[in-house]
Amino acid sequence: MIDNLKIEILNADNFSPFGDIINKKSSSKELSINQGTTIRHHNISELKLTDQNGTPAISIFSGSPRKIPIEIKIMEKHPIATQSFLPVQNHDWLVVVSKEKNELPDLDTLRCFHVDGNVGITYKANIWHHPLLVKKKQDFWIIDRIQDKEISSTNLKEYHFKQNEIKYITN
């Protein structure tokens, strides 16, 4: 039997336990700048990147689609820092998140969200999430913390599902 994850439409209310939605509607206020030629959509997502001598960085991730049904069999979290994903191309994509229980992902709380291609997200620090899930080949600007002198497990924890825990996304 395939254990399917329901795909939910992303909105600020249902995603707020896991992070922020990055779009113009999410700004705390709008400011007219540059002699009235530009609107600044202010303070959309707060970032936590410098703890433990981390350095804020911008990278590009190039994602490729996975085979359907998509197997959800790994989750990761970044205990020290936030991580933002901003799509370059306007292609819809997916995120899978869960709450935590006993320092592991709580698999009973797994949720899958459909994200419009013109919307980005920021995961809060210490939130369990699946690695990048794209429907089409797609690039993302990534804003996160780097610290080249520490071991990778300092800000990356992974959980690999047991065979009977694997979930699927079928569409």
C-alpha positions as CSV (number, residue, x, y, z in Angstrom):
1,M,0.0,0.0,0.0
2,I,1.3,3.5,-0.9
3,D,1.1,6.0,1.9
4,N,0.4,9.3,0.1
5,L,1.0,12.8,1.4
6,K,-1.8,15.2,0.6
7,I,-0.6,18.3,-1.2
8,E,-1.8,21.5,0.5
9,I,-1.9,25.0,-0.9
10,L,0.7,27.1,0.9
11,N,-0.5,30.1,2.9
12,A,0.9,32.2,5.7
13,D,-1.3,30.6,8.3
14,N,-0.5,26.9,7.5
15,F,3.2,27.5,6.9
16,S,3.9,29.8,9.8
17,P,5.0,27.1,12.3
18,F,7.8,26.1,9.8
19,G,8.9,29.5,8.3
20,D,8.0,32.5,6.2
21,I,6.5,33.0,2.8
22,I,8.5,35.4,0.6
23,N,6.3,37.5,-1.6
24,K,5.1,41.1,-1.7
25,K,1.9,40.3,0.2
26,S,4.1,39.1,3.2
27,S,5.8,42.5,3.8
28,S,5.3,44.3,7.1
29,K,4.9,47.6,5.2
30,E,5.5,49.3,1.9
31,L,7.9,52.2,1.5
32,S,8.3,54.5,-1.4
33,I,12.1,54.9,-2.1
34,N,14.4,56.0,-4.9
35,Q,12.7,59.3,-5.5
36,G,9.3,57.6,-5.8
37,T,10.3,55.2,-8.5
38,T,10.5,52.1,-6.3
39,I,8.3,50.4,-3.7
40,R,10.2,48.6,-1.0
41,H,8.2,45.6,0.4
42,H,9.8,45.7,3.8
43,N,10.8,43.0,6.3
44,I,9.3,40.0,4.6
45,S,11.4,37.3,6.2
46,E,13.9,37.7,9.1
47,L,17.1,35.7,8.8
48,K,19.2,34.0,11.4
49,L,22.6,33.4,9.8
50,T,25.5,34.6,12.0
51,D,25.3,32.3,15.1
52,Q,28.5,30.4,16.0
53,N,30.6,32.5,13.5
54,G,28.4,31.7,10.5
55,T,28.6,33.9,7.4
56,P,25.6,34.9,5.4
57,A,25.9,33.6,1.8
58,I,24.0,33.5,-1.4
59,S,24.2,30.3,-3.5
60,I,22.3,28.9,-6.5
61,F,20.8,25.4,-6.3
62,S,19.9,23.8,-9.6
63,G,17.1,21.3,-8.9
64,S,15.9,18.4,-11.1
65,P,12.5,16.6,-10.8
66,R,12.3,13.3,-9.1
67,K,10.5,10.2,-10.4
68,I,6.7,10.1,-9.7
69,P,5.7,8.9,-7.2
70,I,8.2,11.0,-5.3
71,E,9.5,9.0,-2.3
72,I,9.8,11.0,0.9
73,K,12.5,9.1,2.7
74,I,14.8,11.7,4.1
75,M,14.4,14.8,6.2
76,E,17.0,17.4,7.2
77,K,17.2,20.4,9.5
78,H,19.7,23.2,10.1
79,P,19.8,23.7,13.9
80,I,21.7,27.0,13.8
81,A,20.4,29.0,10.9
82,T,17.5,29.8,8.6
83,Q,17.5,28.9,5.0
84,S,15.7,30.8,2.2
85,F,14.7,29.5,-1.3
86,L,13.9,32.0,-4.0
87,P,12.9,30.5,-7.4
88,V,14.7,32.0,-10.4
89,Q,12.2,30.5,-13.0
90,N,8.5,30.8,-12.4
91,H,7.8,27.1,-12.0
92,D,5.6,25.7,-9.2
93,W,7.4,23.6,-6.7
94,L,6.8,21.6,-3.4
95,V,8.0,21.7,0.2
96,V,7.7,18.9,2.8
97,V,8.0,19.8,6.4
98,S,7.3,18.3,9.8
99,K,7.3,19.1,13.5
100,E,9.9,17.7,15.8
101,K,9.5,15.0,18.5
102,N,12.4,13.8,20.6
103,E,14.9,15.7,18.4
104,L,13.7,13.7,15.3
105,P,11.1,14.6,12.6
106,D,7.6,13.7,13.8
107,L,6.5,11.7,10.8
108,D,2.9,11.9,12.0
109,T,3.0,15.6,11.3
110,L,4.5,15.5,7.8
111,R,2.9,18.1,5.5
112,C,3.4,18.8,1.8
113,F,2.8,22.3,0.4
114,H,2.4,23.4,-3.2
115,V,4.3,26.6,-3.8
116,D,3.6,29.0,-6.6
117,G,6.6,29.6,-8.9
118,N,6.8,33.3,-8.0
119,V,6.9,32.7,-4.2
120,G,9.9,31.9,-2.0
121,I,10.2,30.5,1.5
122,T,12.4,30.8,4.5
123,Y,12.7,27.7,6.8
124,K,13.1,28.7,10.4
125,A,16.2,27.4,12.2
126,N,15.8,23.8,13.4
127,I,12.8,22.9,11.2
128,W,12.7,19.5,9.6
129,H,12.2,19.6,5.8
130,H,12.8,17.5,2.7
131,P,15.6,18.5,0.3
132,L,14.5,20.6,-2.7
133,L,11.5,19.2,-4.6
134,V,10.9,20.7,-8.1
135,K,8.3,19.8,-10.8
136,K,10.6,21.1,-13.6
137,K,14.3,21.7,-13.8
138,Q,14.7,24.9,-11.9
139,D,17.2,27.2,-10.2
140,F,16.9,28.8,-6.8
141,W,18.7,31.6,-5.1
142,I,19.6,30.2,-1.7
143,I,20.4,32.5,1.3
144,D,21.8,30.6,4.2
145,R,24.7,30.3,6.6
146,I,28.1,28.9,5.7
147,Q,31.0,28.2,8.0
148,D,33.8,26.4,6.1
149,K,35.8,25.6,9.2
150,E,33.2,23.5,11.0
151,I,32.2,20.0,10.4
152,S,29.1,19.8,8.2
153,S,27.0,18.1,10.9
154,T,27.1,21.2,13.1
155,N,24.4,22.9,11.0
156,L,23.0,19.9,9.1
157,K,21.1,17.0,10.7
158,E,19.5,14.2,8.6
159,Y,17.0,11.6,9.3
160,H,16.7,8.6,6.9
161,F,13.3,6.9,7.0
162,K,12.9,3.2,7.8
163,Q,11.3,1.3,4.9
164,N,7.9,1.3,6.6
165,E,8.0,5.1,7.2
166,I,8.4,6.1,3.6
167,K,5.6,8.4,2.2
168,Y,4.9,9.3,-1.4
169,I,3.7,12.2,-3.4
170,T,1.8,11.0,-6.5
171,N,1.0,14.1,-8.5
